[in-house]
Amino acid sequence: MSLFKARDWWSTILGEKEEFDQGCLCVADVDNSGSGQDKIIVGSYMGYLRIFNPHPVKPGDGVQPEDLLLEVQLREPILQVEVGKFVSGTEGLHLAVLHCRKLCVYAVSGTLGNVEHGNQYQIKLMYEHNLQRTACNMTYGPFGGVKGRDLICIQSMDGMLMLFEQESYAFGRFLPGFLLPGPLTYSSRTDSFITVSSCRQVESYKYQVLAFATDADERQETEQQKLSSGKRLAVDWVLNIGEQALDICVVSFNQAISSVFVLGERNFFCLKDNGQIRFMKKLDYSPSCFIPYCSVKEGTINTLVGNHNKMLNVYQDVTLKWATQLPHVPISVKVANLQDLKGVIVTLSDNGHLQCSYLGTDPSLFQAPRVDSREINYEEFDAEMKELQKIIKEATKTQDILPKSEKYRDLIVTAEVSPDLDAESQAIDSEVKAEAIPSVTVKITIQSRVTAQKPNLAVCVQAPLAVTCDQFVFDDLEPDSSETVVLSVFLKGNCSPSELEGNCMVSYNMPTELNPEGIPKVAQCNFRLPLRLICFPAQPSKAANHKLTIDTNKPPISFLTIFPDFVDPSEDDQANVLGFQFLTGSKTTLLASKTSQRYRIQSDQLEDLWLITKELTLRLEEHFKKQNCKDFACTFSGSIPLQEYFELIDRHFELRLSAEKFQELLSERAVQFRAIERRLLTRFKDKTPAPLQHLDTLLEGTFREVIALADAAEENQANMFQAFTKLKSATHLVIMLISLWQKLSTDQVAILEATFLPLAEDTQELGWEETVDAAISYLLRTCLSKSSKEQALTLSSQLCMPKDTSRLKKNITLFCDRLAKGGRLSLSTDLTTQQAAVMAVFLACFHFFMRQYHLQKCLEDIGKYL
């Protein structure tokens, strides 16, 4: 905050729920009183026009009835108000009011009053212009060097400059390459119009060039008629500032040369008449308005810059000379002479707070009350200190953001999955080629114990699973209230998922005394989907390419008990053998040994073993947990299927290489396509017709090649997604087998999952192979190293796509060998170092994916426009 606040000289609130913008404020001697005192003219989007002449008895007084000279409601919203010499035959000042489809010029006059109520003011319409296009803003000045009068230029929303010579319309010109309107001003020194285009360039157009250019109304004529009607509109000079501009102002004081000031979103520019930069100032805040107001030192200019932090900064060129606090965010600022007081700062906010203030250092009259001295009760302070320390200790027991116990949560979200599949499937746009695609209902309940503002619910399941609706927006929740939503989950992609779990996340704001807008908070919960969602009972198969055997320390349990949803009770032969048919077409068989404590899972595809194996272990654990059996354990004594796993890695990597190749070919064809387009465009623009020399045929052939390559790249992308999903399933299976084989703890399994499954999605910039290779190399160099020589090896700091997978497969094999020889997984012996390392990796991955997400969104938006 500023040390000094702006001293309130006069202020008022305009109307109720009215909106104002940058062009709605103007100060000038609009009634031609000749006293040298300015009046404040304010227009609003509600159509109200007000003129003030403040006369406070003492600084800080509110508005008095006689301060409001005029208030009239026009029929249309007011976009901008300006005062100038707009009426022919007189050099008096008149008021120009810009509406969306109309320009009106008024004369403001006052009549001396004979009673105590004071003078009476009224406006008289001198002339008006009905606009054929929707207006955006306007500027005025002595265009073409005329004397004693001002002309008006209006910029429309579609990029047309409409020029009016007072009561008559002169001509209209379209700006080249126009997309969105920007700020507009006029420089009388160079007789040119200056604006900022949507290309983030400051552009200057000479008035003479506009006058002799092709008329905008003749765009529909033939080419020959166009050539005879005028010249093509050409820009005088261009300067790329790299950001959108909020306002432009041209100033010329006696001590300083003429300058063009441009206020950008993050920078403040001062340009010469020819477009060269005199100086620029990088702002560390978001500006809202500005005005250059005077020059007190030769060669320098003072500028007022308002920002969204309710601050008003005073700059002398690029040097900050003063900063003052305002009670509102200014959207427009002016400097006026009011009641013999020169240099009054007039500011206007978007909700109608109009204030006249001055800069000063008047001290605050507030004095802190005297505190009565009293004796200190040390015993009471000690008891309070112990109570506070107890609260702090309870709060710092866990490092988690969310508390562990639900009874202390302000908002609880729960998800209940229906035990039965939907009677009528809710699946939509599914790519699965099965006869029936089942869906299951999930009921999500949000219970709030406090006031929850703007609650939003997001439901996420891993592709190829999908939900019927994944985003929900609720009204504010009152204390002890609840909301319930129902949705369905189904298999959308034509491959089996790697996880049958989902996540619900609720984001909301909880208001406090210090922050009424609310503190952002998050509540979440996980839910587990049934296996019947992706497969159904089938006849078991005797032969299979891949087989796994899981050992237990308890007698085998009948499948009638642990798989009641897949077994028909009337068929006894399914007690020890069970078949699963996936919706994607593959089949998996589960067998229970009659003589030993073993279970066998077999399938033709390695990745299909994962979900059945996981479901088996989970249901066995739940079964023995219900029987209060705490010593149940599963083990794996076979060999890890690394060769089959490496085949899936090679398949995924081949598709990544194909994607890279398609990208290069598309880039080459796109360059070729643009080159042919440029040549064709040059031929078509040529006044003398010339043969195309089969350029049109070449263009069509290149276009077909681009489309074919794009289709092939899209198909390859879909295949790569399926390959990555299969690779994740196989990776989950390998992690489980390693953990059962080496009897790893929960923390060690978490390290294993972070090593082999670091990415939720892989891209060409950061893929699964290089990430896993770097993680395994780190473990082999630290906790699984054999000697200090291996620990001294340095790893590459950059992750790039490898040439092949030989190094990765070699490291995975070495990793399993080190575990078999007694190696133990541990990131660091120091717990703090371990947490810091994990957090650093997490933050790096998080920032990377956020950049990728925003880049993808930008590309999608560009694709929509293209």
Secondary structure, DSSP 8 states (H G I E B T S, - for coil): --SEE-EEEEEEE-SSS----GGGEEEE-TT--SSS--EEEEE-TTSEEEEE----SSTTEE--GGGEEEEEE-SS---EEEEE--STT----EEEEE-SSEEEEEEEEEE--SSTT--EEEEEEEEEEE-SS-EEEEEEE-GGG-SS--EEEEEETTSEEEEEETTEEEEEEE-TT--S---EEEETTTTEEEEE-TTSEEEEEEHHHHHHB--GGGTTS-HHHHHHH-B----SEEEE-SS-EEEEEEE--SSS--EEEEEESSEEEEE-TTS-EEEEEE-SS-EEEEEEEE--STT--EEEEEETTSEEEEEETTEEEEEEE-SS-EEEEEEEEETTEEEEEEEEETT-EEEEEE-------------------HHHHHHHHHHHHHHHHHHTS---SS-S-GGG-SEEEEEEEEEEE-SS----S----SS---EEEEEEEEEESS-BEEEEEEEEE-TTEEES--EEE---B-TTEEEEEEEEEEE-SSS--S--EEEEEEEEEE--SS-TT-EEEEEEEEEE--GGGTEEEE---S--SEEEEEEESS----HHHH-TTTS-TT-GGGSSEEEEEETTS-EEEEEE-SSSSEEEEEESSGGGHHHHHHHHHHHHHHHHHHTT-----EE--S---HHHHHHHHHHHHHHHHHHHHHHHHHHHHHHHHHHHHHHHHHHHH-SS----TTHHHHHHHHHHHHHHHHHHHHHHHHHHHHHHHHHHHHHHHHHHHHHHHHT--HHHHHHHHHHH---SS--SSS-HHHHHHHHHHHHHHTTT-SSHHHHT----S-----S-SHHHHHHHHHHHHHHHTT----S-SSHHHHHHHHHHHHHHHHHHHHHHHHHHHHHHHHHHH-
